[in-house]
């Protein structure tokens, strides 16, 4: 039970971080990606802030023998660069640049983003589930 | 256009980072949203994923009730294009094993070369797509 409460609380913190930084607003994300337009560099500060905290925090946490509420750390082991990684990430960027939403903000804005946020999130999740079957 | 908001951006980013660090410290998991969602399809540990996602979906809307100015969601493309974008994001993040959070934050924080390459790739195509949509297809706006 404590695992699930912790997970709920951290999903909440993650979502509120997206809300506070306004990454839940596609216009804000597109204003970052539109480097030749009226550029809004805010997203770089969101990424930078998150990255610095995570970099330092992971150094402390991953030095321990195991997580507090689980048996072991589950870290990706792969180090190879293949076409699936580069092609997939490139495709992801196309969708991101088209609508201004990525998976976290799509979910965090689901209850107030109207039909567009709901349609994006539904299409995204259905496609994820189908793609994982292959 | 939107205003440059470095302070709220850095604070919000710090909250995202803190959530990622604490998820690793408690459950030993990477805070990659596409991975957490995708795992609902075929993993045997759906419980913590669902709990995380309920918080991610519900809490921002609850906080927004007292801060309505934060609940802005402005789309600039038509609904069919929004759906197409959702499909492309779902496909791309699954094939590429991550998104802005999994690769962009957690992977880069672990100094993963795969995540660095993925981040450079989606940033490049994101910028290129926005440029095409706004300045080539849509005219200067």
Interface residues (C-beta under 8 A of the other chain):
Chain A: X3 X4 X5 X6 X7 X8 X9 X10 X11 X12 X13 X14 X15 X16 X17 X18 X19 X20 X21 X22 X23 X24 X25 X26 X27 X28 X30 X31 X33 X34 X35 X36 X37 X38 X40 X41 X42 X43 X45 X46 X47 X48 X49 X50 X51 X52 X53 X54 X55 X57 X58 X60 X61 X62 X64 X66 X67 X68 X69 X70 X71 X72 X73 X74 X75 X76 X78 X79 X80 X81 X84 X85 X86 X87 X88 X89 X90 X91 X92 X93 X94 X95 X96 X97 X98 X99 X100 X101 X102 X103 X104 X106 X107 X108 X109 X110 X111 X112 X113 X114 X115 X116 X117 X119 X120 X121 X122 X123 X124 X125 X126 X127 X128 X129 X131 X132 X133
Chain B: X1 X2 X3 X4 X5 X6 X8 X9 X10 X11 X12 X13 X14 X15 X16 X17 X18 X19 X20 X21 X22 X23 X24 X25 X26 X27 X28 X29 X30 X31 X33 X34 X37 X38 X40 X41 X42 X47 X48 X49 X51 X52 X53 X54 X55 X56 X57 X58 X59 X60 X61 X63 X64 X67 X70 X71 X72 X73 X74 X75 X76 X77 X79 X81 X82 X83 X84 X85 X86 X87 X88 X89 X90 X91 X92 X93 X94 X95 X96 X97 X98 X99 X100 X101 X103 X104 X105 X106 X107 X108 X109 X110 X112 X113 X114 X117 X118 X119 X121 X122 X123 X124 X125 X126 X127 X128 X129 X130 X131 X133 X134 X135 X141
